[in-house]
């Protein structure tokens, strides 16, 4: 008789991109094994992951950020180069294999590494099936307009897989405390904000349902425009639009910082014109240039989220 019995030890249901994520874990008693299987249902499918995988390939800088804080070992490959934030530069070292670009995974190299787990985000979704053939692959993407919900969930997933639940809980509590402090100050003063991205000379604006919705949904800023179209790269706007908004703060993400071409004009130069300079926010020094790596490339990790909140806190306390 087969004496193998599956014992369900925990179920967590949480929301993520495209619907519900289901996490469950189970232990096998057949050989007194302590191996635990974590089942993750995400927008790209269902993935079963062994607890404490020994060899991990990480495309998601937010996950890499969190794993660094959680002191998780076993990372064998990352996308290297200038796109890695300064606070994660150690992963450019020779002890970590180069696994291709963020949108162009090196499948051959990844296969050579024989990983136990691959962690991706939205930039690698088109390669999900091929990566999942190599090793169990999970996506820790975030849902636009639900930064904190997605962020907290992703951190809890990592905590579950690597047995760091208590540390994750502690780090999330610190971040929630920062959010409460910022929100209290912002709502007390009824601050309004406009959030822009400058990319190759073009301007786009973002609202509550965007990737930068944290500014409005969690930190309490009122948007100067309640009719912004929901789009992955924001709504295209003109300098005249910027001049018409009259916010208390203008938050700017400068995409030239991470541009491959390297010849794009920086946002400060682009916005240095008569229309913008005549706005109150410019005259009062309240155009805040946010850290592009934290807000755009590695957003959703412990380090990046703390940096994001600290930038906003510093801005409103000036």
Steps between C-alpha positions, in 0.01 A plus 500: 500500500624844416543676835583840348262755647478863393445728799360842424677739735382840387295695256528866421278674246612835376438733203750550220508596136215369297318334786554287807824345612480175698788390717505166674773292655525132573750259653567139406509249790604195296868520592478733797577774248490865597468610140223754456324580174359848449233529234463841339217582260577826324390678184723279284406163646559275800851425623610256767820608673711306750570694818851640532609437139877474473559665161296805400498709182354847560383739227289714731714768665232553766530135600879525490476806726276313747713186495804712580324644807377154602858367463391221268781297348503299179464772236695374198395732217370853442464742205819702535604840370420864562134424570584356842439763773810621686386333821502163321828546310661205678290275276709619205783293652655195337337263750164570334439386143366741240162369382426750224315832489177583681296445185732249332576205730795278404312170505808294421697646791207461739465135398871447572455634854235235577308723742241375748299822468470790254347829611373743235278805464290647220799578278562126449139382470533413132775250595307340785423168327860448388638592842249276675629209291845556648393536865197601709437865414297754695409855405511765772352773285299781657153615408472862389319708758554239772864548591482420870267202456728347235819590684385351831378184328828450312703541817277248678553253214877530541465469875302179455738343249815583696362469854544871573139574600587679823763722339258591220234590755745724686620679185145557375403649837782756471386599153135529603606730782678728252193506279280601793735786590512633144126463447427689822714796391373500142130478585534759777624750242278371215799488268440460128748334269575441134713196409696509174736279308746656257623261232703599195358853510139385535280563801237269650283537809386227740200466732358284776465185289857516369827341608558812713160483669674468838534880502123543497349180635728454798685824567189714475582754229209633296552478126483831315324319214236237580449409134838351412477206263622167639800387293816304572722787392268780608298753306695714253492869590646837396690771686179705488327222693774504764468876536124473550502257795622715792591218745665538839757242390605369162664157509719415201643166387789552258522202267818631337684369808447142381483558123718259303590759239656728760447814292158603627474842662440485876159599632634810676621634168175414323287668767720809514281719281285809539169316534621281784721758668205738537300249706475543877637152557818592311540834674458336841750223424242225528573314180633176647714277278450149631752217488424322172642165602289482815176626344523338157740204486521346847179631656340242724797396716578591859792729416329668206172557683680654797696726263177603326331589827806682632510716188139607547551555873804721433307697239205590724719588797709759314 
